[in-house]
Amino acid sequence: MESYICQSCGLPFSRKMRGTNKDLSRNSDYCSTCFQDGKFTDHHLTIQDMEKKLLDMARHHDGLTIEEAQQTIKMLPDLKRWKMTHIL
């Protein structure tokens, strides 16, 4: 099964869970939770908000441990959404 890493939340997602572009084609960079119809589902989200969101997911949902959330948080600055180089 093909697996992707969301360039917004840093979590793995499947081919079926790919986000959608404005033309409704599938986007392999972002999961459908983070990206729909060519835009981020929460465009006001900051990297600090994403860190809190990941920790909250780990505390309240199965499938993500605190340790996994902390590892994901460490890689957030390297993801496309959070890199500043894409705006230059």
Secondary structure as GFF3:
##gff-version 3
##sequence-region A 1 88
A	DSSP	beta_strand	3	5	.	.	.	ID=ss1
A	DSSP	beta_strand	12	14	.	.	.	ID=ss2
A	DSSP	three_ten_helix	15	17	.	.	.	ID=ss3
A	DSSP	beta_strand	18	20	.	.	.	ID=ss4
A	DSSP	beta_strand	26	31	.	.	.	ID=ss5
A	DSSP	beta_strand	35	36	.	.	.	ID=ss6
A	DSSP	beta_strand	39	40	.	.	.	ID=ss7
A	DSSP	alpha_helix	47	60	.	.	.	ID=ss8
A	DSSP	alpha_helix	66	75	.	.	.	ID=ss9
A	DSSP	three_ten_helix	76	78	.	.	.	ID=ss10
A	DSSP	three_ten_helix	84	87	.	.	.	ID=ss11
###
